[in-house]
């Protein structure tokens, strides 16, 4: 039965159709716990009780996946080997392999569409290759990141090779894997501050690939004005909240964030609608190419889904750079606006998972999510049929556009099954 290990003995199954509630298990105490607790007819399960949906952390998944029987309706919030995309060194390895495959099979022009991540090496295994590249680009700034850490932990910038040699000596016999990347020295600045973009993508299947893009997201600003003369100050170069809270001008009420809609309006006013449309199409390219790069290595399982948080940087030439992909994007809120956005994101994630059976399965939009890929690109929901006949394609993505999710949900969702009885 769902959530019960087989070794603990046989438990009589209960038919899914006869259930009057949905049982969930949650390993977090932030926004997702609030959203799950408010869902009509959903009941939290503690300890080893049976569950229908488990919003788990990666550690629980590694220890427990495959050790219990799961009925068809059961859902888990991660794919088993999601680290192929969300661990920094594996993400780059898969992207490099995918790019080489494209060049061999489709040509250089197609492979060039994957040119959205900085020059990257894994240390210590690729140290000799890194040294060669370092010597070819004298004076450049590089950034070191531990492959399995988040929120700015263990990250530092350097310009001299001696600093890496000192780092290797400090590691002694316990050398943690790092990635070293060419640092983007020309970030796009607003009010003199660097920022990155957090974009949310939900994947419900890898074979075939089915991915949804959320309309909301945000730009996350550093706490101090950008300058390459102070590479030792993390508050200048990093935008994550863990670093921001240490900065003297960090405002927890504002959270140093802009909603994606506000950023899109600003860029449109400054650079024009056509330029910004092209920019956001390139964003679509990055999101999908990343998923395609791991499509053949991710262990696809009908019980699994994943909500990814992409971190993307914009430079002053309006080129987008992929920084990393997060499997457990932070769901803690830095302000009321941030809380409301994340609640909507999580509610719509659960709508797509559709434990209650309220969808037809043919939807191209669910709340704030737009279906961007369904075994191929998805055309915009309101596309003109005549335009389709002329092979004109408009992607069904609306990042940074109006998110009228509540009114849209009222149109497509049937009432909760047995809601009055519950």
Secondary structure as the mmCIF struct_conf table of DSSP 4:
data_model
#
loop_
_struct_conf.conf_type_id
_struct_conf.id
_struct_conf.beg_label_comp_id
_struct_conf.beg_label_asym_id
_struct_conf.beg_label_seq_id
_struct_conf.end_label_comp_id
_struct_conf.end_label_asym_id
_struct_conf.end_label_seq_id
TURN_TY1_P TURN_TY1_P1 UNK A 2 UNK A 3
STRN STRN1 UNK A 5 UNK A 5
HELX_RH_3T_P HELX_RH_3T_P1 UNK A 6 UNK A 8
HELX_RH_3T_P HELX_RH_3T_P2 UNK A 16 UNK A 18
BEND BEND1 UNK A 20 UNK A 21
STRN STRN2 UNK A 22 UNK A 26
BEND BEND2 UNK A 30 UNK A 30
HELX_RH_AL_P HELX_RH_AL_P1 UNK A 31 UNK A 37
TURN_TY1_P TURN_TY1_P2 UNK A 38 UNK A 38
BEND BEND3 UNK A 39 UNK A 39
TURN_TY1_P TURN_TY1_P3 UNK A 40 UNK A 41
STRN STRN3 UNK A 42 UNK A 44
TURN_TY1_P TURN_TY1_P4 UNK A 47 UNK A 48
BEND BEND4 UNK A 52 UNK A 52
STRN STRN4 UNK A 53 UNK A 55
HELX_RH_AL_P HELX_RH_AL_P2 UNK A 58 UNK A 64
TURN_TY1_P TURN_TY1_P5 UNK A 65 UNK A 66
BEND BEND5 UNK A 67 UNK A 67
STRN STRN5 UNK A 68 UNK A 68
TURN_TY1_P TURN_TY1_P6 UNK A 72 UNK A 73
STRN STRN6 UNK A 75 UNK A 76
BEND BEND6 UNK A 77 UNK A 78
TURN_TY1_P TURN_TY1_P7 UNK A 80 UNK A 82
HELX_RH_AL_P HELX_RH_AL_P3 UNK A 83 UNK A 86
BEND BEND7 UNK A 87 UNK A 87
HELX_RH_AL_P HELX_RH_AL_P4 UNK A 88 UNK A 105
TURN_TY1_P TURN_TY1_P8 UNK A 106 UNK A 106
HELX_RH_AL_P HELX_RH_AL_P5 UNK A 108 UNK A 111
HELX_RH_3T_P HELX_RH_3T_P3 UNK A 112 UNK A 114
BEND BEND8 UNK A 117 UNK A 117
STRN STRN7 UNK A 120 UNK A 123
TURN_TY1_P TURN_TY1_P9 UNK A 124 UNK A 126
HELX_RH_AL_P HELX_RH_AL_P6 UNK A 127 UNK A 136
TURN_TY1_P TURN_TY1_P10 UNK A 137 UNK A 139
STRN STRN8 UNK A 142 UNK A 146
TURN_TY1_P TURN_TY1_P11 UNK A 147 UNK A 148
TURN_TY1_P TURN_TY1_P12 UNK A 151 UNK A 154
STRN STRN9 UNK A 156 UNK A 158
BEND BEND9 UNK A 159 UNK A 159
HELX_RH_AL_P HELX_RH_AL_P7 UNK A 161 UNK A 171
TURN_TY1_P TURN_TY1_P13 UNK A 172 UNK A 173
STRN STRN10 UNK A 178 UNK A 182
BEND BEND10 UNK A 185 UNK A 186
STRN STRN11 UNK A 187 UNK A 187
STRN STRN12 UNK A 189 UNK A 190
TURN_TY1_P TURN_TY1_P14 UNK A 191 UNK A 192
STRN STRN13 UNK A 193 UNK A 206
TURN_TY1_P TURN_TY1_P15 UNK A 207 UNK A 208
STRN STRN14 UNK A 209 UNK A 221
BEND BEND11 UNK A 223 UNK A 224
TURN_TY1_P TURN_TY1_P16 UNK A 228 UNK A 229
TURN_TY1_P TURN_TY1_P17 UNK A 231 UNK A 232
HELX_RH_AL_P HELX_RH_AL_P8 UNK A 234 UNK A 237
HELX_RH_AL_P HELX_RH_AL_P9 UNK A 241 UNK A 244
TURN_TY1_P TURN_TY1_P18 UNK A 245 UNK A 246
BEND BEND12 UNK A 247 UNK A 247
TURN_TY1_P TURN_TY1_P19 UNK A 248 UNK A 249
TURN_TY1_P TURN_TY1_P20 UNK A 252 UNK A 256
STRN STRN15 UNK A 257 UNK A 259
HELX_RH_AL_P HELX_RH_AL_P10 UNK A 260 UNK A 271
HELX_RH_AL_P HELX_RH_AL_P11 UNK A 273 UNK A 294
TURN_TY1_P TURN_TY1_P21 UNK A 295 UNK A 297
BEND BEND13 UNK A 298 UNK A 298
TURN_TY1_P TURN_TY1_P22 UNK A 302 UNK A 303
STRN STRN16 UNK A 304 UNK A 304
STRN STRN17 UNK A 306 UNK A 314
STRN STRN18 UNK A 315 UNK A 315
TURN_TY1_P TURN_TY1_P23 UNK A 316 UNK A 317
BEND BEND14 UNK A 318 UNK A 318
STRN STRN19 UNK A 320 UNK A 326
BEND BEND15 UNK A 327 UNK A 328
BEND BEND16 UNK A 334 UNK A 335
HELX_RH_AL_P HELX_RH_AL_P12 UNK A 336 UNK A 353
TURN_TY1_P TURN_TY1_P24 UNK A 354 UNK A 356
BEND BEND17 UNK A 361 UNK A 361
BEND BEND18 UNK A 364 UNK A 364
STRN STRN20 UNK A 365 UNK A 366
TURN_TY1_P TURN_TY1_P25 UNK A 367 UNK A 368
STRN STRN21 UNK A 369 UNK A 374
BEND BEND19 UNK A 375 UNK A 376
STRN STRN22 UNK A 377 UNK A 377
STRN STRN23 UNK A 379 UNK A 379
TURN_TY1_P TURN_TY1_P26 UNK A 381 UNK A 382
HELX_RH_AL_P HELX_RH_AL_P13 UNK A 385 UNK A 389
TURN_TY1_P TURN_TY1_P27 UNK A 390 UNK A 391
STRN STRN24 UNK A 395 UNK A 395
BEND BEND20 UNK A 396 UNK A 396
TURN_TY1_P TURN_TY1_P28 UNK A 399 UNK A 400
BEND BEND21 UNK A 401 UNK A 401
HELX_RH_AL_P HELX_RH_AL_P14 UNK A 405 UNK A 412
HELX_LH_PP_P HELX_LH_PP_P1 UNK A 413 UNK A 416
TURN_TY1_P TURN_TY1_P29 UNK A 417 UNK A 421
#
